[in-house]
Amino acid sequence: MAAKSALKTKIKSVITEVESKNKDNSAKALKAVIPALSKAAAKGLIHKKNASRKISRLTKKVNAIK
């Protein structure tokens, strides 16, 4: 449960940075969350396609910032 909570916190940090329109910080947060999602999927904490979908959607949000 602690690992899943930490993962959600990292995801939320990316979303918060995207909402504040800060491209540099959101890119840094995304770089931190991608390996965490991949590791969680490898351990079976979340499904691998769920991790892939989250990575894809977060990346799209970060790239949409002007």
SVG drawing of the C-alpha trace seen along z (x, -y; Angstrom):
<svg xmlns="http://www.w3.org/2000/svg" viewBox="-5 -28 19 37">
<polyline fill="none" stroke="black" stroke-width="0.4" points="0.0,0.0 2.8,-2.4 4.4,-1.9 1.1,-2.5 0.6,-5.6 4.0,-6.9 3.3,-6.2 0.1,-8.3 2.0,-11.1 4.6,-11.2 1.8,-11.2 0.0,-14.0 3.3,-16.1 3.4,-15.9 -0.2,-16.9 0.4,-19.8 3.4,-21.1 1.4,-20.8 -1.4,-22.8 1.0,-25.5 2.3,-25.6 6.0,-25.1 7.6,-23.1 11.0,-22.5 9.6,-21.3 6.9,-19.2 9.5,-17.5 11.7,-16.7 8.7,-15.3 7.8,-13.2 11.4,-11.8 11.0,-10.7 7.6,-9.1 8.3,-7.1 10.8,-4.6 8.5,-4.4 5.6,-3.4 7.7,-0.9 9.0,0.6 5.5,0.9 4.3,2.7 7.3,5.1 6.6,5.9 2.9,6.5 1.7,3.6 -0.2,2.2 -1.0,3.8 1.7,3.2 -0.9,1.6 -2.1,-0.6 1.4,-1.9 1.9,-2.4 -1.4,-4.3 -0.4,-6.6 3.0,-7.3 1.5,-8.1 -1.2,-10.5 1.3,-12.3 3.7,-12.7 1.0,-14.2 0.1,-16.7 3.7,-17.7 4.3,-18.1 1.1,-20.2 2.6,-23.0 3.8,-25.9"/>
</svg>
